[in-house]
Structure formats: structure tokens, C-alpha cells
Amino acid sequence: MKTVKNRLNVILASLLLITIVTSCETTDLEQLNDPSREVPESADPSLLLNNAALQFANAFAFNEGNEDGLNVRASETMRMQHLFGPYAGPFSLTSGNINRNLWQSFYRETLKDIETLLPIAEERGILGVAGVAKILKAYTYVTLVDTWGDVPFTEALNATDFPSPRVDSGQDIYNAMLLLLDEAIANISTPESIMPDDELFFPGSVDMRRAKWLTLARTLKFKMYLQMRRIGDFSAEINALLAAGIIDDPSEDFQFQYSTVLSPTDSRHPYYAVTYDNDGAGDYMNNYYMTQFKDGKSGTPDPRLRYYFYRQTDDDPTGDDLPCEGLPGFNFCYIGDGYIGRDHGDNLGVPNDGIERATYGLYPIGGKFDADDFTSVSAGAGAGGAGIYPFMLSFYTKFMTAESALMSGTTGDPRTLLEEGIRGSMDKVLNFAPSQVNPAFAATTADVDAYVTEALALYDAATTDNERLDVIIKEYYLALWGNGYEAWNNYRRTSFPSDLETHVQVPGLFPRTFLYPAAEVNANSNINQKTIDVRTFWDTNPDNLD
């Protein structure tokens, strides 16, 4: 806990510095584009870096009202959280609902602070700090391209010369970020390179942190090449990265750690704060996704079920509490055993059932383990919000490497890597905040072994590489609870899983990219709005994704 509190002090100092530094800004457009505002000569690049990292994490994980982060929006499209209405409806992906704060968390906060600190770090010769900043910059721009497609890059963050920055092609930005990651690797690999102090992602000794940031840089390059595998042969590049080493051990996991601290800044997982502080659950879970765990592959629950979801009641909903009852097309209206959620796209009236809905459990938000206690969630319950946002975990890369080996012939046996991915997920989830787990309800090694046997049997029964890939991506999908963003990336890249629940209403176009924020389009004459079926450059899949 001492380490967590120390990091919180760094976060607060970062926010104070950024507040002082940005106080002279005037218009929103200037705030987005101009990183050259006055900065104290004594500014600490590590503090700027920590604020950039904090805003980067917020852009993914934020969950409050209509200011949802990337994970909420992506999870809704992927049937991991409940989508209320059509994909481009009033509660989802309209240009107004893509809150400008999300866009600006990347540009105005993360990237602006990075562009401010880079010349300071390079002038002072603290190349490790510069290298870490470049990795976060690359991760941010890759995310912008994957989410919106073409976005400002070469003219961004320079209001003096480019008050209305033009967009660059996603592929050009990817190419630039691959080069930037090479620069970052060179910076951090420099002997005696100075690494950031009290950083938010990787604790430990300087040598440990240096090694982990280098591993992350290589992993991000691998992720980029995998995204592009349908538009080119990158097998040689991937094999070189695998040989050099990517994230493949839990000690290397790239995740943002939250705590139980409430004051002076709420540092709990955002999903915990929005759910456990209210009068019951604030969100519905998706019934299709919960069914995958409740019923498992042959009627036996997935070992992760009680860690992922928490039930507040074992009473079955009826009447006004179950408005979908008897309606056609609602295949998962109520799945039983107190798992009260909603079908994909269900926009029927909302009863006063916050204290009855199934909600987020122990993993990854730091909530409650489900031990059949059936009590309403409340502040402080479970792990108190000391969860994680899982950006890139070691078991993620097992599934990614399995896909690459199967479809591109890169290093590794796909079946073995699939098994390692499943077991890695089980190990992470089943050992998360173990003090919160009631042993009488905990999953066992035998449970995990039985699940793995069933999953591998499905892989062995597949007769084509596409069918095998479907098994791999489905298992990856089930392991991605807490990171629907990567599930959305996978679906657009592969069209799998193939058995996702269909939308219960008229869904409209499936979002291949997000709309630009309306405020951004209005402020920048060089950004033209598009429709959500416009694809990012690496998405070559058919039009009929749903």
C-alpha cells in the first residue's frame, strides 16, 4: 500500500503542475494544438510523463455518465457490456456522445505533455525518460488510428503554423510510430540511460524497469504488425521481435494499478467507483457474455465466472423488472441463477433494479468475489476498487502469437500457444486479490484442466485454419474481460468470434471506427465527419460485421 500511496502523491503533483502550466491557455482549439505554452525551466519531465500516463489510462478506463472511455464503447459493441439501442443511437456512437474529453485526453493531455517533456529530457540527457515518453506517444497514436482511422499527426500540436491541423493516413502514422519505437528502444538501451522516477506502470529497480519498457516497445511493434497482417507479409519482422522478447511473463504485464484511496483524489478503478458507490449497479452486464461463463462449453461453468461477475440477488426478475419477457428475438432475456443483465441492443424501459442487477466482480476492477452471499454492492466492498486496467498482459500475447503462427507461419505452435493463453488467463484471474476469495467457491486446478481439455478439443475438431482461428479468438475474447477495446480490434481484424449474439433491434452499421467528436469537427475545418462504417487502413474484412 505504501507503494500505491507514493504513486498517488506523484499523480497529484503531476496534476498540480499541469494545472499551473496550462492556466494561460485560451481556446479549446489552442489547447488541443499548442504544446509550446510556457513551462517552468525547472519542470520535472518525470512528473509530466506521469500525468501523460494517467491521462492515457483515463482515456481507456473512464466510466462516468456520458464521458465514457474507449473500453466502455468498445465493450458495448462486443457484447461484453450492455449496448442500449443501435450502434449509432442516442446512448452510443453519435458524434455528440463521442465526448471531446476522450479525444482531448489523448491530444490535449497525453500527447501535449509528451511533446513538452521530450525536448527537456533530451536537452538534459535523460534518454530513458525520453524513450518511455516515445513509447507512450507511439501507443497513443496507434490507438488513435485504430479508433478513428485518419487523424492529425504531422500538423498536430502546432497551433502557430497549423491552427486547423489536417489528418494523416493511418498507414503513414503506423509507419512513423514503428520508427519512433526504434528510437525509443535505442534511447532506453543507451548505457546508463536515466529512467523515470516513481513511474506509474513498472515498479522495481532501474534495470528491471528498463527491461520491461524495452519489452513493451517490442510488444507494441508486434501488435502493430499483427494488426496489419492482412495487408502485407510481416512474418520476418514478427519473428525478429519474438526472438528479441515480447511480454510473455506476468511480471511484465502492462497494466494500470488502481488503489483503495479515496482522498484527496479517487484512485479506485473507475468501474468500481461508478458501481459500488451508487445504490446498486450502474450498468447492465451483457447476458450473452455472462452466458458464456455461466454455461461454459458443455453446461459446466467457466472457472472465471465468480471472479468476473457478482450477483446481488438470487431472486428471478418478473413483470416490470423483466420487460423483455416473451418478446421475440430476445434469446438471452434472462439466463437464470440471478445473472440479471440485458440482451445486446435492448433499449426497453429501465426498471428500478440497480440493487438486483449482476455487476462487475473481483477481476479486474477490485470488486466482490461471488460466494453466493447475494447482497447489494456498496462502497468499500470486496477489494475496495484496487483493480487494474489491463492494457497488454502476458496471456494476451499468447493468443496473439497463436494467431500469428497459424495464419502467418511465424514462430510457435498455435495449439500450444492457445493452451498457454487459456492457462495464463486462468492463473491471472484466479489469483487476483486472493484474500477476497472464499475457498469454498474458488475454482480448482481440476476445473481449469477440464476447461482446457474442452477448449483444445474444439481446436482439434476444426478442419480449416479459419475454424482454428475462430477458436483462438473466441478464447482470447473470453480472456479479455476488462479490455473490450482489444476484443473490438480482434473482431475487425479477423471477423471472429463467429457466434456473437445478434442485435435484438435494428442495429444500424457496425462501428468499424468511431465518429470524430462533433466539437472537434466544428472547430477544425480540415476534419470532415464520416460514418461509422469507414474502416481504418488495416481492416479488410467484409461489410457484414454485426
HUPERA-V457523 format. One record per pair of residues at least 24 apart in sequence whose C-alpha atoms are under 8 Angstrom apart, sorted by the first residue. I is the first residue (numbers start at 1). J is the second residue. D is the distance in Angstrom with one decimal. If there is no record, write none. Layout:
BEGIN
I,J,D
I,J,D
END
This chain:
BEGIN
4,258,7.9
4,259,6.6
5,261,7.9
6,198,7.7
7,198,6.4
7,199,7.3
7,200,6.4
8,267,7.6
10,47,6.9
10,50,7.3
10,198,7.1
11,47,7.7
11,50,6.5
11,51,6.5
11,54,7.4
12,265,7.6
13,47,7.1
14,47,5.0
14,48,6.2
14,50,6.5
14,51,5.3
15,51,6.4
17,47,7.9
17,48,8.0
18,48,7.5
18,51,7.7
29,163,7.7
29,523,6.7
29,524,7.8
30,159,6.1
30,163,7.5
31,108,6.1
32,104,6.6
32,107,6.0
32,108,4.6
32,112,7.8
32,157,6.6
33,107,7.7
33,108,7.3
33,112,8.0
33,156,5.8
33,157,3.7
33,158,5.2
33,159,4.9
33,163,7.1
33,165,8.0
34,112,7.5
34,157,4.9
34,158,5.1
34,159,5.0
34,160,7.5
35,112,5.0
35,113,7.2
35,115,6.4
35,116,5.9
35,157,5.8
35,158,7.0
36,116,6.9
36,158,7.9
45,117,5.2
45,118,7.8
45,120,6.9
45,121,6.3
45,129,7.4
46,129,7.0
46,196,5.4
46,197,6.3
46,198,8.0
46,199,7.5
48,113,5.8
48,114,7.2
48,117,6.5
49,113,6.9
49,114,6.5
49,117,7.3
49,129,8.0
49,133,6.6
50,199,6.3
50,200,6.5
51,109,7.8
51,110,7.3
51,113,7.5
52,109,6.1
52,110,4.1
52,111,7.1
52,113,5.9
52,114,6.7
53,110,6.8
53,136,7.4
53,200,7.3
54,200,7.9
55,105,5.7
55,106,7.2
55,109,6.3
55,110,5.8
56,105,6.7
56,106,6.4
56,110,5.9
56,140,7.4
57,256,6.9
57,389,7.6
58,105,7.5
59,102,5.6
59,105,5.8
59,106,7.0
61,270,6.6
61,271,7.9
61,389,6.7
62,270,5.8
62,271,7.7
63,270,5.8
63,271,6.1
63,274,7.0
64,270,7.7
64,274,6.5
66,97,6.6
66,99,7.4
67,97,7.7
67,98,7.8
67,99,5.8
67,101,7.2
67,102,7.3
68,99,7.6
68,102,7.7
69,102,6.4
70,102,7.8
70,485,6.6
71,482,7.7
71,483,6.1
71,484,5.5
71,485,5.2
72,484,7.4
74,484,5.4
74,485,5.1
74,487,7.8
74,488,5.9
75,483,7.4
75,484,4.2
75,485,6.5
75,487,7.7
75,488,7.5
76,484,8.0
77,488,7.5
77,510,7.9
77,511,7.7
78,484,6.9
78,487,6.9
78,488,6.3
78,500,8.0
79,286,5.8
79,288,6.8
79,289,6.2
79,344,6.1
79,500,7.5
79,501,7.4
80,285,7.1
80,286,5.7
80,289,5.6
80,481,7.4
80,484,6.8
81,283,8.0
81,284,6.8
81,285,5.1
81,286,4.9
82,283,7.5
82,284,5.6
82,285,5.5
82,286,4.7
82,341,7.7
82,342,6.3
82,343,7.0
82,344,6.0
82,345,7.1
82,346,8.0
83,286,8.0
83,344,5.7
83,345,4.9
83,346,7.1
84,344,7.6
84,345,5.0
84,346,5.6
84,347,5.0
85,345,4.5
85,346,5.8
85,347,4.9
85,505,7.1
85,507,7.3
86,345,6.0
86,505,7.1
86,506,6.5
86,507,4.4
86,508,6.0
87,345,8.0
87,507,5.9
87,508,6.2
87,509,6.8
87,510,6.4
87,511,6.9
88,508,7.0
88,509,7.6
88,532,7.9
93,514,6.9
93,515,7.0
94,515,7.0
95,515,5.5
95,516,6.1
95,517,5.0
95,518,4.9
96,517,6.2
96,518,5.5
96,519,7.7
97,517,7.6
98,514,7.7
98,515,7.0
98,516,7.1
98,517,5.3
98,518,7.8
99,517,6.1
100,517,5.5
100,518,7.7
100,519,6.6
100,520,7.0
103,517,7.3
106,140,6.7
107,157,7.7
110,137,7.8
110,140,7.9
111,137,6.3
111,140,7.6
112,157,6.8
126,193,6.3
126,194,5.0
126,195,7.2
127,187,5.2
127,188,6.3
127,190,7.6
127,193,5.5
127,194,6.1
127,195,7.5
128,187,5.9
128,188,4.6
128,189,8.0
128,190,7.9
128,193,5.0
128,194,4.8
128,195,4.4
128,196,6.9
128,210,7.7
129,188,7.9
129,194,6.5
129,195,5.2
129,196,5.2
130,184,7.3
130,187,7.0
131,183,7.2
131,184,4.0
131,185,6.6
131,186,7.7
131,187,5.1
131,188,5.4
132,184,6.7
132,188,7.5
132,213,6.8
134,180,6.5
134,181,6.7
134,183,7.8
134,184,5.6
135,180,7.7
135,181,6.0
135,184,6.2
135,217,6.2
138,177,5.2
138,178,7.8
138,180,6.8
138,181,6.8
139,220,7.2
141,173,7.3
141,174,7.9
141,177,7.5
142,173,7.6
142,174,6.5
142,177,7.4
142,224,7.8
145,170,5.4
145,173,7.6
145,174,7.9
145,536,6.8
146,489,7.5
146,513,7.4
146,536,6.3
147,513,5.3
147,514,5.9
147,536,7.7
148,513,5.1
148,514,5.2
148,515,6.8
148,516,7.0
148,536,7.1
149,513,6.5
149,535,6.7
149,536,4.3
149,537,6.9
150,536,7.3
164,523,8.0
164,524,5.1
164,525,6.4
164,526,6.1
165,524,7.3
165,526,6.5
166,526,5.3
166,527,6.7
167,526,7.4
167,527,7.0
169,537,8.0
170,536,6.8
170,537,6.1
171,537,6.2
171,538,8.0
174,224,7.6
178,221,6.5
181,217,6.2
181,218,8.0
181,221,7.5
184,217,7.6
185,214,6.0
185,217,6.9
188,214,7.1
189,214,7.9
200,256,7.3
200,257,7.9
201,254,6.8
201,255,6.5
201,256,6.0
201,257,7.4
202,254,7.8
212,252,5.9
215,245,6.3
215,246,5.1
215,247,5.9
215,252,7.8
216,246,6.7
216,247,6.5
216,254,7.4
218,244,7.9
218,245,7.2
218,246,5.8
219,246,4.9
219,247,6.2
223,400,7.9
226,400,7.6
226,404,6.8
227,493,6.6
227,538,6.4
228,538,5.3
229,408,7.6
230,493,8.0
230,538,7.0
230,540,7.1
231,538,6.5
231,540,7.8
233,408,7.6
235,408,6.2
235,409,7.1
235,410,5.7
236,410,7.8
238,410,7.1
239,410,6.0
239,411,6.1
242,411,7.6
246,397,8.0
247,393,7.1
247,394,5.3
247,397,6.8
248,393,7.9
248,394,4.4
248,395,6.9
248,397,6.6
248,398,7.3
249,394,5.2
249,395,8.0
250,393,7.0
250,394,5.5
250,395,7.9
250,428,7.9
252,393,7.6
252,394,7.0
253,390,7.9
253,392,6.2
253,393,4.6
253,394,5.8
254,390,6.7
254,391,5.7
254,392,5.1
254,393,5.9
255,388,6.2
255,389,5.5
255,390,4.5
255,391,5.3
255,392,6.7
255,393,7.3
256,388,5.3
256,389,5.0
256,390,6.7
256,391,7.6
257,386,7.2
257,387,6.3
257,388,4.6
257,389,6.8
258,385,7.0
258,386,4.9
258,387,5.3
258,388,5.7
259,384,7.7
259,385,6.2
259,386,4.0
259,387,6.9
260,380,8.0
260,383,7.7
260,384,5.2
260,385,5.5
260,386,5.2
268,384,7.4
268,385,4.6
268,386,5.9
268,387,7.3
269,365,5.6
269,366,7.2
269,385,5.1
269,386,6.4
269,387,5.7
269,388,6.8
269,389,7.8
270,365,8.0
271,360,7.8
271,365,6.4
272,360,7.7
272,365,6.0
272,366,7.1
272,367,6.5
272,384,7.8
272,385,5.3
273,379,7.9
273,385,7.2
275,359,7.8
275,360,8.0
275,377,7.7
276,367,7.9
276,377,5.4
276,378,4.6
276,379,5.0
276,380,7.7
276,381,7.5
277,378,5.7
277,379,4.8
278,378,7.2
278,379,8.0
279,354,6.4
279,355,6.4
279,377,7.9
279,378,7.6
280,353,8.0
280,354,4.4
280,355,4.1
280,356,7.2
280,357,7.7
280,376,6.1
280,377,5.8
280,378,7.2
281,354,4.9
281,355,6.3
281,356,7.8
281,357,6.2
281,358,7.4
281,359,6.0
281,377,7.3
282,354,6.4
283,359,7.2
284,340,7.8
284,341,5.1
284,342,6.4
284,357,6.6
284,358,7.2
284,359,6.9
285,340,7.6
285,341,4.8
285,342,6.5
285,357,7.9
285,358,6.6
285,359,6.2
285,360,7.9
286,341,5.6
286,342,5.3
286,343,6.0
286,344,6.5
287,332,5.8
287,333,7.3
287,334,7.3
287,335,6.8
287,339,7.7
287,340,7.5
287,341,5.2
287,342,5.3
287,343,5.5
287,344,7.7
288,332,6.2
288,343,6.7
288,344,7.6
288,500,7.9
288,501,6.4
290,339,7.5
291,335,6.8
292,478,8.0
297,454,7.2
302,451,7.1
303,426,7.5
303,443,5.3
303,444,7.8
303,447,6.2
303,448,6.4
303,451,7.8
304,426,6.9
304,429,6.7
304,430,6.9
304,443,7.5
306,361,7.3
306,369,6.0
306,370,4.9
306,371,7.3
306,442,8.0
307,361,5.7
307,362,5.1
307,363,5.5
307,368,7.8
307,369,5.4
307,370,6.7
307,429,6.9
307,430,7.2
308,360,6.3
308,361,4.9
308,362,6.1
308,363,5.3
308,364,7.4
308,369,8.0
308,481,7.4
309,358,6.6
309,359,5.7
309,360,5.0
309,361,4.3
309,362,7.4
309,369,7.7
309,370,7.0
310,358,5.6
310,359,5.3
310,360,5.9
310,361,4.7
310,362,7.8
310,368,6.4
310,369,6.5
310,370,5.0
311,338,6.0
311,339,6.2
311,340,7.9
311,356,7.6
311,357,6.9
311,358,4.5
311,359,6.5
311,370,6.6
311,372,7.7
311,374,5.9
311,375,7.8
312,338,7.6
312,355,6.5
312,356,5.3
312,357,6.4
312,358,6.1
312,359,7.8
312,373,7.9
312,374,4.5
312,375,4.9
312,376,4.9
312,377,7.0
313,338,5.7
313,355,8.0
313,356,5.6
313,357,7.7
313,358,8.0
313,374,4.5
313,375,6.5
313,376,7.6
314,338,4.3
314,374,6.4
320,351,6.7
321,351,5.6
321,352,7.7
321,353,6.9
323,348,6.7
323,349,7.0
324,348,7.3
329,504,5.7
330,504,6.2
343,503,7.8
343,504,7.0
344,501,7.0
344,502,7.1
344,503,5.3
344,504,6.2
345,503,5.5
345,504,5.7
345,505,6.2
345,507,7.3
346,504,6.3
346,505,7.0
362,387,7.9
362,432,7.7
362,433,7.7
362,436,8.0
363,387,7.0
363,429,6.3
363,432,6.7
363,482,8.0
364,388,5.6
364,389,7.1
364,390,7.9
364,429,7.8
364,432,7.9
364,481,7.6
364,482,6.1
365,389,7.7
365,482,7.8
366,433,7.7
368,436,7.3
369,436,6.4
369,437,5.9
369,438,7.6
371,437,7.9
371,438,6.3
371,440,8.0
371,441,5.9
382,436,6.3
383,433,7.0
383,436,6.6
389,482,6.8
389,483,7.4
390,482,6.8
390,483,6.4
391,483,7.1
394,424,7.4
395,420,7.2
395,421,4.7
395,422,7.4
395,424,5.0
395,425,5.9
396,421,6.7
396,476,7.1
396,480,8.0
397,421,7.6
399,472,6.5
399,473,7.3
399,476,6.0
402,472,7.3
403,469,6.5
403,472,7.0
403,473,7.9
406,465,7.0
406,469,7.4
407,465,7.3
415,456,7.5
415,459,7.5
418,472,6.3
419,452,6.8
419,456,7.3
421,476,7.6
422,452,7.0
422,475,7.0
422,476,7.8
422,479,7.4
423,448,7.5
423,452,7.6
425,479,5.9
469,496,7.9
470,496,5.5
470,497,5.6
470,498,6.7
471,497,7.6
473,497,6.0
492,539,6.1
492,541,6.7
493,538,7.4
493,539,5.7
493,540,7.3
493,541,6.7
494,541,7.1
495,541,6.7
495,545,6.9
502,546,6.9
503,546,7.6
507,546,7.9
509,533,6.2
509,546,7.5
510,545,6.3
510,546,5.4
512,536,7.3
END
